[in-house]
Amino acid sequence: MTPPHDFHDDYAAALVAYLETRDEESLAVGHELGRRALQEQISMLDILENHFGLLDELARRSDGDRPDALQFLLQTLAPLDVATRGFLDRTRLYAQQRARAEDLEHRDKFRTALVNSLQEGFFVADHDGAVIDMNNAFAEILGYPPEGLPYRWPHPWLVDRNAAAQQQERVRSEGCAEYETPIRHQDGHLAWVTVSINAVLGSGTDRDVYVGTVRDITAERAFAARESAVLRLATSVGVAKSLDDVLSFTLDECRTAVDVQRVVAVMWPPGDGEPTVRMAGEPSELSWRAMDPMLRQTFQDARQQLPLTARTIEWPDSPGKARGLVAVLSGAADVALWLELAAPRWVTAEDRLLVTVLVGHLSLAIQHVRQFETARDTSLTLQRAMLPSVEPPPGFAVRYEPAVPPLEIGGDWYDVLPIGEHRIGIVVGDCVGRGLPAAAIMGQLRSSARALLLTGAQPALLLEQLDAAAALIPDAYCTTVFLAILDTESGILDYSNAGHMPAALADPKSGTTMLTDARSVPLAVRRVEPRPEASQILPPGSTLMLFTDGLVERKHESIDDGLGRVADVLADSMMLPVDAVADAVLRQLAPETGYDDDVAMVMYRHQHGPLRIETRATPDQLAGIRRQLASWLRAANVEDDEAGDIVLVISEACTNCIEHAYRGNGVGTMLVDIEAVDGTIHARVVDSGSWKEPTTAVGGGGRGLLLIRAICDSVEIDNTPGGTALDMTFRLPSAADSDEQSSGAV
């Protein structure tokens, strides 16, 4: 392989050849030499130096044409010139690109620094919702570091995943969304954030990605919630009338604001007595001794801390986390409050501030209601002292129900006073106003009415005389009174009504009616006509009820609606004993928040008159006894099936008297007594003979007592030498059912 020719030798030969021919072909050789120079990396200076050296030599040998030689040189340098310009262009382009890259790198660093300097969290999520990029603020707000990227859907910090999924669908359909949501920080505490998301088209793909910001608004919401909770609690406890109300209101507010599940108040009496425990929420403990020992010790220790300050308490099973907060609500350290958290957790500064503010309001509220309860107990004691203290006559039930919200005692009263044989005076009244003035008026009118009843006058005249007494008592005008005199033997009720509620009469056959006759104006009100009077016969088994307006009056409701409820309750409970009816009326008519006015009530059950049959102890008397028994039982509203059993049993008892009491002693007498009392039939069959048991049962006899014991609810036999008494009790089905209901039987 021959070595390559020297470039300069080839250039000299090509130049001489061109100068000789001066044709285009020879000139083109110069261009090829220029390209060769590029390949062999021969510099332009070398070519120029060699070219002018050849020209000097050619000049010495002969006259050379320099312009033609220059033409060839330029042709050779043309490729080099093109390459040089390309190099320069590329160099310039490279410099530009490098500068641009450096600028982009600078801007990327600037963007990263800028994003990380934002107080708001910044994140990027892919099409599936996975977080693939975040800034430092995002990691700080949620507690999840960038090292854990990507955080796939559903994100670990979500609390309400359903709401988050709905917002994600909204972004996909509308392209953007902004909303508030709770999040669970990695350390476990709850925070609130505002999220703003926008969808953008991803680079190099047709699928959207999401960019968004997260701003922590926990403090803002805590402030708003604190202000709202404080306002609501201050409003609620301001109208609370009992410690239970205060604790219930506190639990309602703290359950939402601080996640409290129970509120416990402990009050120490003066001296060394056992404290009183009151609470709202679950689990409940009824007394100081039944309280958890750790909680009891917490209360004891709390008495040493400053009043109106809340202190977090940790228990051994949750170290580092608060189980609740305890505060002393009085300067005497005799009232302490425990707010028990639903689950052990870290208590934030916002929680402490809220509880501290609430404690201030609670301290005042609890002091207020403690004074209120003390005064209320005193007032109720005074009120009840003004009411009759003796037991009412048989068949009567009386009730006094004080109003729940107000402190003052009222002017409602009742009186049931025996005024003669089979006659009883009944008074129910209501004075205008509240407090001690109304109670004083009530006491004077009640005493006046009781004294007037003893005169034996009729109701209308008694009201006329009570009018005169009311006119002498300051502020006794407009007192309403229902005054009646009842003959318990005949069932006749004479009554007169001075502007009061009508009495209600419940009859098992005809239902409930209101005694609206004999109405006139209240006491001490100007009138021109005398007081009217009316009479009403009480059917056997009927129930009479006199009451004050607190039982039926409701705001924004017609009084007829309240009277209708009275009629319905009496109709449903008239077969109960009279005491049970009174309790049922008070319980079923009570509003959800309790009575807002005092209620005085008198109730009477008119029993069916007893039946007494005294006759000769002979078989021919049995048919007459059975007829009288059947008629009496029908009048007592006893169902036919039950009446048939009762007639059968009493007839069998009489037959036994005839067969056994006077065997061999001639004909004697027998006495049948029967009465109805509160749904129960009591029967007594008495003879004056001496029973002798037969030696053998003849003709299937000897089963009388077995039959009697099988049908009766109870049987007692009093067998003496002077005679035998057989006492039998029959409980009617309606009475038996009501007893089972009251005892919780199913």
C-alpha positions, 0 to 999 in steps of 0.5 A: 500500500503506497503512502498517501501523497503529501497534500502540499505536493498535490496542491502544487501539481494541481495549481501548475496544471490549472495555470497551464490549461485554465479550464474548469476541470482543472479548477474543480480539482482545487475544490476537491483539494479543499474538501481533502484539507477538511478531512486531513485537518490541514489549516487554512494558514498552511494552505495560504503559506504553501500557495504563496510560496509556490507563486514565488517559485513559479515567478522565479522560473517564469512569469506566472499569472497571479490572478489565475493562481488566486482563482484556484486558491479561492476554489480550494478554500471554498469548502473550508470557508463553508465548514468554518461558517457551519462551525461558527453557526453551530458554536453559536447555536451551542452557546445559545442552547447551553445558555438556555439550558442553564436558564431552565435549570435556574428557573427549575430551581427557582420554581422548586424554591418558590413552591416550597416557600409557599405556606399552602400545600402544593401537590400533583396527582396523576389521572388515577388520583395518586399524589406523585409530587408535593411541596414541603408545606403539603408534607407538613400539613398532612404529616406524610413526607415526600419519601412516601410518594406516590400516595395512591387513592384513596389517600391515607389522610382522608376522613370522608372518602365518599365526599372526596370521591364526589369531589374527584368526579366533579374535577373530572367533569368540570375541570376544577373544584374547591371545597373544605374537608377534614383530614387525619394527620399522620400523628392521628389528630384531626385537621381541616383544610381547604382544597383547590384542584384543577385538571390539566392535560399531561405532557405527551399524553391525552390523559389529565393530571391534577394540580392543587393546593391545600390550606390548613384552616383548622385554626379558623374553624376552631375559632369559629366553632369556639365562638359558636360553641361559647355563644350557644352554651352561654345561651343554653346555660343562661336559661338552665334551671337544673344542674342536669340541664347544664351538664346536658347542654355542656355535653352537647356542645363539647361532643362536637367541638372537643369530642367529649363523651361524658361530663361529670360534676362533683360537688363537695358539701361543707365539712367531710361529707361524701360529695354528690355526683351528677353526670351526662353521657355514658358510661354512667356512675351513680355515686361517688363510691361507685366511681372509677378509683382513678377518676375519683383520685383525679377529682381529689387532686383537682381541688388543689389546682387553680379555679377556672383552669383546665388540666389534661389528665393521662391514664396509664393505659394511654401514656402521652395522650389525654383521657380527659380534662378536669377543672375546678369551677369555684373558688371554694374548690367545692365543685369540679368538672370532668370532660371525658374524651371519647378516645385518648388523644393529644389535646391541642391549644385550640381545645384548651382555649375552648374548654377554658372559655367554656369553664368560665360560663359553666362556673357561673351557670352551675353557681346559678342553678345550685342556688336555684335548686336550693330556692326551688326546694324551699319553695316547693316545700312551702307550696306543699305545706299549703296543700292538704296533708291528710289522706284523701277520702276513699275513692279519691286521688289528688296530685300537685305537679309543680312547673319545671322552668320557673322558680316561683311557687304558684297559686294553684290549689286543691282541697277535698273535705268531708262535710257530713255523712256521705257528703264531700266538698271538692275545690280546685282553684288557680290564683293570678300571678306567681311567687309568694304573692300568689301563694299568699292569696291562694292560702287565704282563699283556700282557708276561706273556702274550707271554712265555708264548706263546713257550713253545709251550703250549696256550691253556688252560695259558697261561691257567692260567699267566697266572692265576698272574701276575695273582695277583701284580699288584695290582688285576689281578683280573677281567681278561678274556682271549681267548687262541688259537693258530692254525695258519694252514696247517691252519686249526685254532684252539685257544682258551680264554676267561677271561670275555671276549667270544666270538670271531666267525667269519664263513663265506661258506657258513654265515654268522656264528657265535660261539665260545662254548665254553671259557668260564671266569671272568676272571683272578685269580678263585677257581675250582675247575676247570681252564681249558677249551679248545676247537678250531675249524677255520676254513673257507677264506675265513672271517673270525675276529674277536676284540674287547673289549666296547667294540665291542658294549656299549650302555647299556639294551641286551642284549649279544646285540643288540650281538653280533647287529650284529657278525654282520650286519656281518661277513656283509655285508662278509666278501668285502672285504679283511680291512683293509676289513672291520676298518674297516667293523666300526668304522664301522658299529658306532660309536654316533652320539656315538662309542665310550664305551669303548675298542675293541681288535680282531684280525681274521684272514682264513683263505685257501684253501690254494694248489694246485700241479700239476706234470706232463708237458707232454703233451695227455693231462694237460690233462683231469686239470689241469682236474678239479683246478682245478674242484675247488679253485675250488669249495672256494674258493667261486668261482661256477661262471661265474667258475670256468669262465672260470678253468679255460678260461684256465689250460687254454689257458695249459697248451696253449700250453706243450705246443704252443710251449715244447717244439716239437722238443725232446722232452717237458718239464714244466709247473708250475701254481700257483694261490692265492686272496687277498682275493677275487682268484685268482692263477695261474702257469703255468711251463715250462722250454722255449723258445717258438717262434712258428709261421710261420702260424696253422693251423686257427684257432690262434694266439689263445691269448694273445688269449683269455687277455688278454680274460678275465684282469684282468692278464697278465704274461709272463716269457720267458727262455732258461731258460723262460717264466712266465705270471702271471694275475690274476682278480678275483672280482666281489664283490671288484671291487664292493667296490673300486668302492664304496670308491673312490666308483664308481657 
